């Protein structure tokens, strides 16, 4: 009875406390829902938005020939990709380097559609020419493009050529060596089939086998005679 009396006497206060607890729980639920929606939206953007990467790349056949590798490492296509190259450091050497790299049409016209996983290469430069000036150069590309959802993207990619300093390679790349060997083999086969070169072959005929058998029989008879004399 005392508990029931307590509830009756404090019903208003308990109602207020219960309402407050419900309000706090509602606010917490709303915050958690908002975070879940934000994370879902962010995940959807990551899965559909493009992302452009520009790195230094050397040719397999000659490490001193260097170019830029442009890749879309995002999950969605880049639409209307435009490049605005500029020099950060290196003066004339950097400008000459930039001119070498951008001596290809899409740097001026842009790329209308650059799909996920797609890659392109710039023109190359020879690092043996003005090596010290080029290796000290820092250039950048200001990029503008859109995602498939219409989202606009603008970013700057900095290329520091000092990262290439000290790069070397021992021997020839395996794929390049295999390609050379196959090319040489194809050339040799072509010469043989065309009659330009002839195979040297020792032919072992039936007559040769008969002669060898007769000689073996003679040697056997001589051996038997020597044994009989003994």
N, C-alpha and C positions, 0 to 999 in steps of 0.2 A: 504493500500500500504506500509505503514511503516513496518508492521509486515512481509510482504512478502520480503521486502528488508532486514529486519533483518535476516530472514531465509537464504536468498541467501548469505548474507555477512558472516554468521557464520555457514554455512552448514558443514564445515569440523569439527569444534569444537563440534557441536551437534552430528555428526556421531560418534565421539570419545566417547562422553558421553553415547550415546545409546549403543555402543559396550561394554563399561565398565559395564553398568547396566546389560546387557545380560550375560556378563562373571560372574559377582557376583552372579546373580540368578542361573546360571549353577553350580557354585561351591557350593552354598547353597543346591541346589537340589541333587548334588552328595553326599554331606556330610549326608543329611537326608536319602538318599537311602542306604548309607553304614551303618548307624546306624540301619535302619530297617532290613537290611540283617543280621547284627550281632546279633540283638535281636531275629530274627527268628531262626538263627542257635543255639543260646544259649537256646531258648525255646525247640527246637527239641532235643538238648542234654539232657535237664532236663527231657523230656518226654521219653527218650530211655535209659539213662544211669542208672546203678545201684548205690546204696549207702548202705554201710554196717554199721549197728548200733550194738553196744555191750553194754548191760546194766546189772546191778545186779538184780537178781530175786530170791525170796525166795519161797519155796514150800508152797502150800495152807494148807497142813495138818500139817506142822511143820515149824514155821518161822525161827528156828535156822538152818535149812538146806538151804544153799544158793548155787546158781549156776549162770552161765552166760547165758544170752539170746541173741542169735545172729540173727538179722533180716535184710532182704534186704528191706529197706524202699524206694528204688528207683522205677522207672517205667520200668526198663529193667532188664534182667537177668545178673548176675555176672558169668563170665566164668573163670575157672581155679583159683578159690579163694584159696589163700595160707595164712597160719598164721605163724607168727614168734613171739612167746611170749617172754617177757623179764621182768626182775624185775627192777623197778625204785627205790623203797625204801622199807625197811622192812627186808632185809637180809634173814636169814634162814626161818623166819615165812612167808615172802612173797614167797620164793621159794617153801615151802611146800604148800602154798595156790595155787600157779600156777600149781604145780604138781597135786593137787586134781582136779582142773578145767580141765586140759588138758588130763586127763586120759580117753580119748575117741579117737577113731581111726582117725576121720577126721581132728583133729588138726595136725596130722603127715602127712597124705596123701593129705589133701586139699579137696576141693569140686569142682567137675568138672562143675556142673551147679547148680546155686543158684537163683531160680526164684524170680520175684517181689512178695513181700508179704510173701515169705517163711521164716520160722524161725526154728532154732534149739537150743538145750540147751546143755550146757556142763555138765560134771559130777558135783556132789555137794560136798560141804565141810561142816563140822559141826562147827558152830561158837562157840559152847561151849568149844571146844578144842583149847587152846592157843588163847582165844578170844582177849586179849589185843594186841598180836602180829599180828594177822590177821587184826584187825580193823585199825591198823596203817600202813598197807601195801599199796603200790602203784605199780600196774603192768601195762603192756602195751602190745598191739598186733600190730605188723607191718603187714599191709594187702597189698596184691598185687592181682589184678584181672583185667579182661578185660570186656568191654561192648560188646553188640551184634554188634556194628559197628566197633569193633576192637580197640577202644580207650583203652589206658592203664591207670590204676588207681593204685596209691600207697598212703597209708595214715597210720597214727598211731592213735590208739584209747587207751586212758589212762583210767584205772579203779582205782579210789581212793576209797578204802574200808571205809574210814572215812565217806563217804556219807551214809553208812548203820548204822552208830552209832546212838543209841537211837530209832531204829525202834521197834515197838511193835504192837500187834494185840489183840483186845478184843473179846473174844468168838471164836466160830468156823465159818469158812466161810459158807455162806448159801448153796452153791452147795454141799459142803462136808457134811453138816448136812442132806440135802435132800437125798444124796446118801446113807448115813448110815441108814436113816429111811426106804428107799425103800429096802435096803438089809435085814433089820430086818423083814419087812413085808413079803418079799419073803421067808425068812427062816420059819416064822410062818405058812404061807400058805403051804409050802412044808411039814412041820411036820403034818399038818392036813390031807392033801391028802394022805400022806404015812401011816397014822394010828399011827404015833409016838405019836401024841397028839389027844385028842378027844374034841369036843365041848360039853360043858354042856348046855343042853337045857331043859326047862320045857314045856312039851307038854300039850295043852289044848284041850281035845277031846270032841266029841259030848255027851258022857256020863256025862262029867263034866258040860256041858251046861244044860243038862236035869235036873241034880241034883240041879243046881243053880236055875232053873226055879221053881222046886217043892218047894224049901225052900222059895222062894219069895212068892209063892201062899199061903203057910202055914202062913207066917208072915202076909199076907194081911187078911186072914180069922180070925186070932187071933185079929188083930186090929179091924175088923168089930164087932166081938163078944164083945170086950171091949166097943166099942162105943154103942152097943145095950144095954148092962148092965147099962150104964150110963143113 
